């Protein structure tokens, strides 16, 4: 590759990542203003959880629908990405515009946001794949890093002046997503490695479920997802309550929440680079070990010195998402290429469906065990994930042929 081509490649990938980051701001836009919306609509624990769960369900429906209808092949990836981004922006802006007095309509719009984002994140990955080969781990890390920072951004918007101004936060999130769509429109295009998307087939599910290595990678992913979105959805509530015991404002809880989630973007890029060199099982296991320990201990420091609590939250945030992209990469390397589309769709769908349970579980655990213990239950996921990825690593090592003996 010439220097000029290399420059065009990384310029496109960085602009694609920026567009992805801005588009993903709408994901947690409503979750960042949960307290305001809960007061406005008299929401209980279940209603608060549905502000995030409705997006998760929408994403699963969108991902499955796209895979079954092979939209990634029927619609050029660039057009798919741009259209989905603008729809996600519009559905977010419509909440303060037409649904301020209707939580039901707002939940429907959040569901539509999730459906749209299924055309942003996975399709952004597809565009990235057209530009990368041996450096795909780094490329995937960039996209996941962008998703992570974008998911964190609403908490920053809230902390910078959105406290009590939930409409402003949603309008800003929608505006940023629209800018992401414009970046995609003018600056993003597919690279030289464009191929047809691997297709989903319900009939192929049985082959995926009986592939031991693929299912171990999937189990590792499920352990990761058990922890990730519940932490992202409820960290702000935890920090708000913990800081209040030390008379620290909710604004600082917003800043720390943003930093704790966003720092995972750095972790994703670094993990992608390292995984290309030392192996995905090793990187995912190390990440889950650190994040699992943080989930287990952060509750012990509930109400303690805010600086100490913030440091633990930052470490947790850096490692909890660092391994995310490597599970998809593992499946793409392990699965029979004939069933790759089914394997990747099944993995994503199972993972996001699982998040519905853990997101809803946290407020129930808080009521039962208080914040001192609620997050500790998330450590179950990393334990299962580490076991599965280490088992996978052992199987891969056993299946590798022995190197021939050196000649005398």
C-alpha positions in Angstrom: 0.0 0.0 0.0 1.3 3.4 -0.9 1.7 6.2 1.6 -1.1 8.1 -0.1 -3.4 5.1 0.1 -2.5 4.5 3.7 -3.3 8.1 4.5 -6.7 7.8 2.8 -7.4 4.6 4.7 -6.7 5.9 8.2 -8.4 9.3 7.4 -11.5 7.4 6.4 -11.3 5.1 9.5 -10.9 8.0 11.9 -13.8 9.9 10.3 -15.9 6.7 10.4 -15.0 6.3 14.1 -16.0 9.9 14.7 -19.3 9.5 12.9 -19.9 6.3 14.9 -19.1 8.1 18.2 -21.5 10.9 17.4 -24.3 8.6 16.3 -24.0 6.4 19.4 -24.6 9.5 21.7 -28.3 8.8 21.4 -28.0 5.2 22.9 -27.9 6.3 26.6 -29.3 9.8 26.1 -32.5 9.0 28.0 -30.7 6.9 30.6 -28.5 9.9 31.4 -31.5 11.9 32.4 -33.3 9.1 34.2 -33.9 11.0 37.4 -35.6 13.9 35.5 -37.8 11.6 33.4 -38.7 9.4 36.4 -39.9 12.4 38.3 -41.8 13.8 35.2 -43.5 10.5 34.5 -43.6 9.0 38.0 -41.6 6.0 37.0 -40.7 3.3 39.4 -37.7 1.0 39.2 -39.2 -1.0 36.2 -39.9 2.2 34.3 -36.4 3.5 34.8 -35.0 0.2 33.6 -37.2 0.3 30.5 -35.6 3.6 29.4 -32.5 1.5 28.5 -34.1 -1.9 27.9 -36.3 -0.5 25.1 -33.2 0.4 23.2 -31.7 -3.0 23.8 -34.8 -4.7 22.5 -34.9 -2.5 19.5 -31.2 -3.2 18.7 -31.9 -7.0 18.8 -34.9 -6.7 16.6 -33.0 -4.5 14.2 -30.0 -6.7 14.1 -32.0 -9.9 13.5 -34.3 -8.2 11.0 -31.3 -6.8 9.1 -29.6 -10.2 9.1 -32.7 -12.2 8.0 -33.5 -9.8 5.2 -29.8 -9.5 4.2 -30.1 -5.7 4.2 -26.3 -5.3 4.4 -26.2 -6.8 0.9 -29.3 -5.2 -0.5 -28.3 -1.7 0.6 -24.8 -0.2 0.1 -23.2 -0.1 3.6 -22.5 3.7 3.4 -26.2 4.5 2.6 -27.4 2.1 5.2 -25.1 3.7 7.9 -26.1 7.3 6.9 -29.9 6.5 6.8 -29.8 4.7 10.2 -27.9 7.5 11.8 -30.4 10.1 10.7 -33.4 8.0 11.8 -31.7 7.5 15.3 -31.2 11.2 15.6 -34.9 12.0 14.6 -36.4 9.4 17.0 -34.4 10.9 19.8 -35.4 14.5 19.0 -39.0 13.5 18.8 -39.1 12.5 22.5 -39.0 16.1 23.9 -40.9 17.4 20.8 -44.0 15.1 20.9 -43.6 12.6 23.7 -43.0 14.8 26.8 -46.4 13.9 28.2 -46.4 10.3 27.0 -43.9 7.8 28.5 -45.4 5.0 26.3 -44.7 7.0 23.1 -41.2 7.8 24.5 -40.5 4.1 25.0 -41.7 3.4 21.4 -39.3 6.1 20.1 -36.5 4.6 22.3 -37.2 1.2 20.7 -37.0 2.8 17.2 -33.7 4.3 18.2 -32.4 0.8 19.1 -33.6 -0.5 15.7 -31.8 2.3 13.9 -28.6 1.8 15.8 -28.5 -1.8 14.5 -27.8 -0.1 11.2 -25.0 2.0 12.7 -22.7 -0.1 14.9 -22.7 -3.4 12.9 -22.7 -1.6 9.5 -19.9 0.6 10.7 -17.9 -2.5 11.5 -18.6 -3.8 8.0 -17.3 -0.6 6.5 -14.2 -0.8 8.7 -13.6 -4.4 7.6 -13.4 -3.2 4.0 -10.3 -1.2 4.9 -8.5 -3.6 7.2 -6.9 -7.1 7.0 -4.0 -7.9 9.4 -4.7 -4.8 11.4 -8.4 -5.6 11.9 -8.1 -6.0 15.7 -7.0 -2.3 15.8 -9.8 -1.3 13.4 -12.4 -3.1 15.5 -11.0 -1.5 18.6 -11.4 1.9 17.1 -15.1 1.3 16.3 -15.8 -0.2 19.7 -13.9 2.7 21.3 -16.1 5.2 19.4 -19.2 3.3 20.5 -18.0 3.5 24.1 -17.2 7.2 24.1 -20.4 8.0 22.3 -22.4 6.0 24.9 -20.7 8.0 27.7 -21.3 11.4 26.1 -24.9 12.0 27.3 -23.5 12.0 30.9 -21.1 14.8 29.9 -23.9 16.7 28.3 -26.0 16.3 31.4 -23.2 17.4 33.7 -22.3 20.4 31.6 -25.7 22.0 32.0 -28.4 19.3 31.5 -29.2 18.7 35.1 -32.9 19.4 35.3 -32.9 20.2 31.5 -33.6 16.8 30.0 -35.0 18.2 26.8 -31.7 20.0 26.2 -29.7 16.8 26.6 -31.9 14.9 24.2 -31.9 17.6 21.6 -28.1 17.9 21.8 -27.7 14.1 21.5 -29.9 14.1 18.5 -28.0 17.0 16.9 -24.6 15.3 17.5 -26.0 12.1 15.9 -27.2 14.1 12.9 -23.6 15.6 12.5 -22.4 12.0 12.6 -24.7 11.3 9.7 -23.3 14.3 7.7 -19.8 13.1 8.3 -20.8 9.7 6.9 -22.5 11.4 4.0 -19.5 13.5 2.9 -16.4 11.7 4.1 -17.0 7.9 4.6 -16.9 5.3 1.9 -16.1 1.6 1.6 -12.5 0.4 1.1 -11.0 -2.0 -1.5 -11.9 -5.2 0.4 -15.6 -5.0 -0.1 -17.4 -8.4 0.0 -20.9 -9.7 0.5 -22.0 -9.9 4.1 -22.1 -13.4 5.7 -25.7 -14.4 5.8 -27.9 -15.4 8.7 -29.9 -18.6 8.3 -32.1 -20.0 11.0 -31.4 -23.5 9.6 -27.7 -23.0 10.3 -28.2 -22.3 14.0 -27.8 -26.0 14.9 -24.3 -26.0 13.3 -23.3 -23.0 15.4 -24.7 -24.5 18.6 -22.7 -27.8 18.1 -19.4 -26.1 17.3 -17.7 -26.3 20.7 -15.1 -23.6 20.1 -17.6 -21.1 18.8 -19.9 -21.7 21.7 -17.1 -21.2 24.2 -16.4 -17.9 22.5 -20.1 -17.1 22.7 -20.2 -18.0 26.4 -17.3 -15.7 27.0 -19.2 -13.0 25.3 -22.3 -13.6 27.4 -20.2 -13.4 30.5 -18.9 -10.0 29.3 -22.4 -8.8 28.4 -23.8 -9.9 31.7 -21.7 -7.2 33.3 -21.3 -4.4 30.7 -24.6 -2.8 30.0 -25.9 -3.1 33.6 -22.8 -1.2 34.7 -23.2 1.4 32.0 -26.9 1.8 32.8 -26.6 2.1 36.5 -23.2 3.6 37.3 -24.6 7.1 37.4 -27.3 6.2 39.9 -24.7 4.5 42.1 -22.3 7.4 42.0 -25.0 9.9 42.6 -26.2 8.1 45.7 -22.6 7.5 46.9 -21.4 11.0 46.4 -24.5 12.4 48.1 -23.4 10.8 51.3 -20.3 12.9 51.1 -22.2 16.0 50.0 -20.8 16.0 46.5 -23.1 17.2 43.8 -24.8 15.1 41.2 -22.9 17.1 38.6 -19.7 15.5 39.6 -21.4 12.1 39.5 -22.1 12.9 35.8 -18.5 13.9 35.1 -17.1 10.7 36.7 -19.7 8.5 34.9 -18.7 10.0 31.6 -15.0 9.5 32.3 -15.5 5.9 33.6 -17.4 4.9 30.5 -15.4 6.9 28.0 -12.1 5.6 29.2 -13.2 2.2 27.9 -12.7 3.6 24.4 -9.0 3.8 25.1 -9.0 0.3 26.5 -10.7 -1.0 23.4 -8.1 0.4 21.0 -5.2 -0.8 23.2 -6.8 -4.3 23.6 -7.4 -4.6 19.9 -3.8 -3.9 19.2 -2.5 -6.3 21.9 -4.9 -9.1 21.0 -3.6 -9.2 17.4 -0.2 -10.0 19.0 -0.8 -12.2 22.1 -4.1 -13.8 21.4 -7.8 -13.0 22.0 -8.4 -15.5 24.8 -5.6 -14.0 26.9 -6.7 -10.4 26.4 -10.4 -11.2 27.1 -9.6 -13.2 30.2 -7.3 -10.5 31.7 -9.9 -7.8 31.0 -12.7 -9.8 32.6 -10.5 -10.5 35.7 -9.9 -6.9 36.4 -13.5 -5.8 35.6 -14.9 -8.6 37.7 -12.8 -7.7 40.7 -14.0 -4.0 40.4 -17.7 -5.2 40.2 -17.1 -7.2 43.3 -15.4 -4.5 45.4 -16.9 -1.2 44.4 -19.9 -1.6 46.6 -17.6 -1.9 49.7 -16.6 1.7 49.1 -20.2 3.0 48.7 -20.4 6.3 50.5 -16.6 6.4 50.9 -14.1 9.1 49.8 -15.4 10.2 46.3 -11.9 10.2 44.9 -11.4 6.6 45.9 -14.8 5.5 44.5 -14.0 7.4 41.3 -10.7 5.7 40.8 -12.3 2.2 41.1 -15.0 3.3 38.7 -12.4 4.5 36.2 -10.4 1.2 36.4 -13.7 -0.7 36.0 -14.7 1.4 33.0 -11.3 0.9 31.3 -11.4 -2.9 31.4 -15.1 -3.7 31.2 -15.3 -3.0 27.5 -11.7 -3.4 26.4 -12.4 -7.1 25.4 -15.7 -6.5 23.7 -14.6 -6.5 20.1 -12.4 -9.5 20.6 -15.3 -11.9 21.1 -16.7 -11.1 17.6 -13.2 -11.4 16.2 -12.8 -14.8 17.8 -16.1 -16.1 16.3 -15.1 -14.7 12.9 -11.9 -16.7 13.1 -13.4 -19.9 14.6 -16.7 -20.3 12.8 -17.1 -22.3 9.6 -17.2 -19.5 7.0 -20.5 -21.0 5.6 -22.2 -20.2 8.9 -20.3 -17.0 9.9 -23.3 -14.7 9.4 -25.5 -16.9 11.6 -22.8 -17.2 14.2 -22.2 -13.5 14.6 -25.9 -12.6 14.5 -26.6 -15.3 17.1 -23.8 -14.0 19.4 -25.0 -10.4 19.2 -28.7 -11.3 19.8 -28.0 -13.6 22.7 -25.7 -11.0 24.3 -28.1 -8.0 24.1 -31.1 -10.2 25.2 -29.1 -11.1 28.3 -28.6 -7.4 29.1 -32.4 -7.0 29.5 -32.2 -9.3 32.6 -29.2 -7.7 34.2 -30.3 -4.1 33.6 -33.6 -4.9 35.2 -31.9 -6.9 38.0 -29.8 -4.1 39.4 -32.6 -2.0 41.0 -34.2 -5.1 42.5 -30.8 -6.0 44.0 -30.4 -2.4 45.3 -33.8 -2.7 47.1 -32.9 -6.1 48.5 -29.2 -5.8 49.4 -28.5 -2.0 49.0 -25.8 -0.5 46.7 -23.1 -2.2 48.9 -23.8 -5.5 47.2 -25.9 -4.9 44.0 -22.9 -4.6 41.6 -21.2 -7.6 43.1 -23.6 -10.0 41.4 -22.3 -8.7 38.0 -19.0 -10.5 38.8 -20.7 -13.8 38.0 -20.4 -12.9 34.3 -16.6 -12.5 34.2 -16.1 -15.7 36.2 -18.0 -17.7 33.6 -16.4 -15.7 30.8 -12.8 -16.4 32.0 -13.5 -20.1 32.4 -14.9 -20.3 28.8 -12.1 -18.4 27.2 -9.4 -20.3 29.0 -11.1 -23.6 28.1 -11.1 -22.3 24.5 -7.5 -21.4 24.7 -6.7 -24.9 25.9 -8.6 -26.5 23.0 -6.8 -24.3 20.5 -3.4 -25.2 21.9 -4.2 -28.9 21.7 -5.4 -28.7 18.1 -2.3 -26.9 16.9 0.2 -29.3 15.2 3.5 -29.9 16.9 6.4 -28.1 15.3 8.8 -30.6 13.5 11.9 -31.5 15.4 15.0 -29.6 14.4 17.5 -31.5 12.3 20.8 -32.6 14.0 
